[in-house]
């Protein structure tokens, strides 16, 4: 675990922020290339970046504060709520926040919602895979104690006290990389607008639910086994399934002549 990447004068630059920023940048770049195939300007994707980043950070931090207030923030200075560079961003909160802000952006610009969602969906998986490496470097989102050969050991002053734990951050990176490639493969083969985005929601919910069984950083388990992310995953999967079947019959997809299968 190495939290500090480098210093700029007195300002420490954290690996967590470096990898999150890198994930955003590569995700937007990848989406901008894909946008060309459906007659959406790459500039439109880059312009949406500020909206997406704002929604992601606000939503992710808000859900973290709500979830971990008693465990991590109660009794600390109120300014700690804004210290996102210390870690403490919940992905599902960020996903919901990003979707809401992007919807506002698309409405203002009068852009096609589901077509844009399909353009962005593979990049969400790509950016997420990169961002989870930042979690590993920061020592957050860690797994349960285990004796498996690939267990990782954080420093003794970490919450895990140096025992071997599941590298759940690595699990999520390794699962989201093939998800990115699958969604990128699906994009030119989609049958209706919104298919790739809805597929992402369902696939990610399943992958996340699987990894959650190995997570060890939750203060409360619902019913003795379910994490908060499990519960949100059920809702996200249901939303993706509803979108998939609703859009399949409502938004036909006609490929432009230049779009290759």
C-alpha positions as CSV (number, residue, x, y, z in Angstrom):
1,X,0.0,0.0,0.0
2,X,1.5,3.3,-1.1
3,X,-0.8,6.2,-0.8
4,X,1.4,9.0,-2.0
5,X,2.6,9.0,-5.6
6,X,4.7,12.2,-5.5
7,X,4.9,15.7,-4.1
8,X,4.4,19.0,-5.8
9,X,6.1,21.3,-3.3
10,X,4.1,20.8,-0.1
11,X,1.1,19.2,-1.9
12,X,1.0,15.3,-1.9
13,X,-0.4,13.7,-4.9
14,X,-2.2,10.4,-4.0
15,X,-2.1,7.3,-6.2
16,X,-5.9,7.0,-5.6
17,X,-6.5,10.3,-7.4
18,X,-3.9,9.5,-10.1
19,X,-5.6,6.2,-11.1
20,X,-9.2,7.7,-10.8
21,X,-8.1,10.6,-13.1
22,X,-6.4,8.2,-15.5
23,X,-9.6,6.0,-15.6
24,X,-11.7,9.1,-16.4
25,X,-9.3,10.2,-19.1
26,X,-8.9,6.9,-20.8
27,X,-12.6,6.2,-20.6
28,X,-13.6,9.5,-22.2
29,X,-10.9,9.0,-24.9
30,X,-12.2,5.5,-25.7
31,X,-15.8,6.8,-25.8
32,X,-14.9,9.7,-28.1
33,X,-13.5,7.2,-30.6
34,X,-16.6,5.1,-30.4
35,X,-18.8,8.1,-30.8
36,X,-17.5,8.7,-34.3
37,X,-19.2,5.4,-35.4
38,X,-22.7,6.8,-34.6
39,X,-22.3,10.4,-35.8
40,X,-21.7,11.8,-32.4
41,X,-18.9,14.4,-32.2
42,X,-16.0,13.4,-30.0
43,X,-16.1,16.9,-28.6
44,X,-19.6,16.1,-27.3
45,X,-18.1,13.2,-25.3
46,X,-15.3,15.4,-23.9
47,X,-17.7,18.2,-23.1
48,X,-19.8,15.8,-21.1
49,X,-16.7,14.9,-19.0
50,X,-17.1,17.8,-16.5
51,X,-20.7,16.8,-15.9
52,X,-19.8,13.1,-15.5
53,X,-16.9,13.8,-13.2
54,X,-18.9,16.2,-11.1
55,X,-21.8,13.8,-10.8
56,X,-19.5,10.9,-10.0
57,X,-17.5,12.6,-7.3
58,X,-20.6,14.2,-5.6
59,X,-22.6,11.0,-5.8
60,X,-19.8,8.7,-4.8
61,X,-18.8,10.8,-1.8
62,X,-22.4,11.4,-0.7
63,X,-23.1,7.6,-0.5
64,X,-19.8,7.0,1.3
65,X,-20.6,9.6,3.9
66,X,-24.1,8.2,4.4
67,X,-22.8,4.6,4.6
68,X,-19.7,5.1,6.7
69,X,-20.5,8.1,8.8
70,X,-20.5,6.3,12.2
71,X,-17.5,4.1,11.3
72,X,-15.1,6.7,9.7
73,X,-16.4,10.2,10.0
74,X,-18.3,10.7,13.3
75,X,-16.4,12.9,15.7
76,X,-13.9,14.1,13.0
77,X,-13.8,17.7,11.7
78,X,-16.6,18.4,9.2
79,X,-14.0,19.3,6.6
80,X,-13.1,15.6,6.4
81,X,-16.4,15.1,4.5
82,X,-14.7,16.8,1.5
83,X,-11.3,15.0,1.7
84,X,-12.0,12.7,-1.3
85,X,-8.2,12.4,-1.9
86,X,-8.1,10.3,1.3
87,X,-10.3,7.7,-0.5
88,X,-14.0,7.1,0.3
89,X,-15.8,7.1,-2.9
90,X,-18.6,4.5,-3.4
91,X,-18.9,3.5,-7.0
92,X,-22.7,3.0,-7.1
93,X,-23.2,6.5,-5.7
94,X,-20.9,7.8,-8.4
95,X,-22.7,5.8,-11.1
96,X,-26.1,7.2,-10.1
97,X,-24.7,10.7,-9.8
98,X,-23.0,10.5,-13.2
99,X,-26.1,9.2,-14.9
100,X,-28.2,12.0,-13.4
101,X,-25.8,14.7,-14.4
102,X,-25.3,13.2,-17.9
103,X,-29.1,13.2,-18.4
104,X,-29.2,16.9,-17.6
105,X,-26.3,17.5,-20.1
106,X,-28.0,15.5,-22.8
107,X,-31.3,17.3,-22.3
108,X,-29.7,20.7,-22.4
109,X,-27.8,19.7,-25.6
110,X,-30.8,17.8,-27.1
111,X,-28.7,14.7,-27.7
112,X,-30.0,11.1,-28.0
113,X,-29.9,9.6,-24.5
114,X,-29.7,5.8,-25.3
115,X,-27.3,6.2,-28.2
116,X,-25.0,8.2,-25.9
117,X,-25.4,5.6,-23.2
118,X,-24.3,2.9,-25.5
119,X,-21.3,4.9,-26.5
120,X,-20.3,5.4,-22.9
121,X,-21.1,2.0,-21.4
122,X,-17.8,0.2,-22.3
123,X,-15.8,3.1,-21.1
124,X,-17.4,2.9,-17.6
125,X,-16.1,-0.6,-17.3
126,X,-12.6,0.5,-18.6
127,X,-12.4,3.5,-16.2
128,X,-13.6,1.4,-13.3
129,X,-11.0,-1.2,-13.9
130,X,-8.3,1.4,-13.8
131,X,-9.7,3.2,-10.8
132,X,-9.8,0.1,-8.7
133,X,-6.0,0.0,-8.8
134,X,-6.1,3.3,-7.0
135,X,-8.2,1.6,-4.3
136,X,-5.5,-1.1,-3.9
137,X,-2.8,1.6,-3.5
138,X,-4.9,3.4,-1.0
139,X,-5.8,0.3,1.0
140,X,-9.6,0.7,0.8
141,X,-12.3,-1.7,-0.5
142,X,-10.2,-4.6,0.9
143,X,-11.3,-8.2,1.3
144,X,-11.9,-10.7,4.0
145,X,-9.2,-12.5,5.8
146,X,-8.0,-15.5,3.9
147,X,-5.1,-18.0,3.5
148,X,-5.3,-18.3,-0.3
149,X,-1.8,-18.2,-2.0
150,X,-2.7,-14.9,-3.7
151,X,-3.7,-13.1,-0.5
152,X,-2.3,-9.6,0.0
153,X,-1.0,-8.1,3.2
154,X,-1.4,-4.4,4.0
155,X,0.9,-2.7,6.6
156,X,0.3,-3.6,10.3
157,X,-1.3,-0.2,11.0
158,X,-4.0,-0.9,8.3
159,X,-7.5,-1.9,9.4
160,X,-6.6,-5.5,8.5
161,X,-3.6,-5.4,10.9
162,X,-1.4,-7.1,8.4
163,X,-3.2,-10.4,8.0
164,X,-3.8,-11.9,4.6
165,X,-6.9,-10.7,2.8
166,X,-8.6,-11.2,-0.5
167,X,-7.4,-8.7,-3.1
168,X,-10.9,-7.7,-4.0
169,X,-9.7,-4.6,-5.8
170,X,-7.7,-6.8,-8.1
171,X,-10.7,-9.1,-8.6
172,X,-12.8,-6.2,-9.8
173,X,-10.1,-5.0,-12.1
174,X,-9.7,-8.4,-13.7
175,X,-13.4,-8.9,-14.1
176,X,-14.1,-5.4,-15.5
177,X,-11.4,-5.6,-18.2
178,X,-13.2,-8.5,-20.0
179,X,-16.5,-6.8,-19.5
180,X,-15.1,-3.7,-21.3
181,X,-14.0,-5.9,-24.2
182,X,-17.3,-7.7,-24.3
183,X,-19.3,-4.4,-24.4
184,X,-17.0,-2.9,-27.0
185,X,-17.6,-6.0,-29.1
186,X,-21.3,-5.8,-28.6
187,X,-21.5,-2.1,-29.5
188,X,-21.4,-2.5,-33.3
189,X,-23.7,-5.6,-33.1
190,X,-26.4,-4.1,-30.9
191,X,-30.0,-4.5,-32.1
192,X,-31.5,-1.5,-30.5
193,X,-30.4,1.8,-28.8
194,X,-29.7,1.3,-25.1
195,X,-28.8,-2.4,-25.4
196,X,-25.2,-1.9,-24.5
197,X,-25.9,0.4,-21.6
198,X,-28.6,-1.9,-20.2
199,X,-26.3,-4.9,-20.7
200,X,-23.6,-3.1,-18.7
201,X,-25.9,-2.5,-15.8
202,X,-26.9,-6.2,-15.6
203,X,-23.4,-7.5,-16.1
204,X,-21.8,-5.2,-13.6
205,X,-24.4,-5.9,-11.0
206,X,-23.7,-9.6,-11.3
207,X,-19.9,-9.2,-11.2
208,X,-20.1,-6.8,-8.3
209,X,-22.4,-9.1,-6.3
210,X,-19.9,-11.9,-6.8
211,X,-16.9,-9.9,-5.5
212,X,-19.0,-8.6,-2.6
213,X,-18.9,-12.1,-1.0
214,X,-15.1,-11.5,-0.5
215,X,-15.3,-8.0,0.8
216,X,-14.2,-7.4,4.4
217,X,-14.7,-3.6,4.9
218,X,-18.4,-3.4,5.6
219,X,-19.5,-2.5,9.2
220,X,-22.9,-4.0,8.7
221,X,-24.2,-7.1,6.9
222,X,-27.9,-7.3,6.1
223,X,-29.4,-10.6,7.0
224,X,-26.0,-11.7,8.1
225,X,-24.5,-11.9,4.6
226,X,-25.6,-9.1,2.2
227,X,-23.5,-5.9,1.9
228,X,-25.1,-2.6,1.0
229,X,-23.6,-3.1,-2.5
230,X,-25.4,-6.4,-2.8
231,X,-28.7,-4.6,-2.2
232,X,-27.9,-1.9,-4.7
233,X,-26.8,-4.5,-7.2
234,X,-30.2,-6.2,-7.1
235,X,-31.8,-2.8,-7.9
236,X,-29.3,-2.0,-10.6
237,X,-29.7,-5.4,-12.2
238,X,-33.5,-5.0,-12.1
239,X,-33.2,-1.5,-13.7
240,X,-31.0,-2.9,-16.4
241,X,-33.4,-5.7,-17.2
242,X,-36.4,-3.4,-17.3
243,X,-34.4,-1.1,-19.7
244,X,-33.3,-4.0,-21.9
245,X,-36.8,-5.4,-22.5
246,X,-38.5,-2.0,-22.7
247,X,-36.0,-0.5,-25.1
248,X,-35.8,-3.7,-27.2
249,X,-39.3,-3.0,-28.5
250,X,-39.4,0.8,-28.3
251,X,-36.2,2.1,-29.8
252,X,-35.2,0.3,-33.0
253,X,-31.6,0.6,-34.1
254,X,-30.7,1.4,-37.7
255,X,-27.0,1.3,-38.4
256,X,-25.5,4.1,-40.5
257,X,-23.8,2.8,-43.6
258,X,-20.4,3.6,-42.3
259,X,-20.9,1.6,-39.1
260,X,-19.1,-1.7,-39.2
261,X,-20.4,-4.9,-37.6
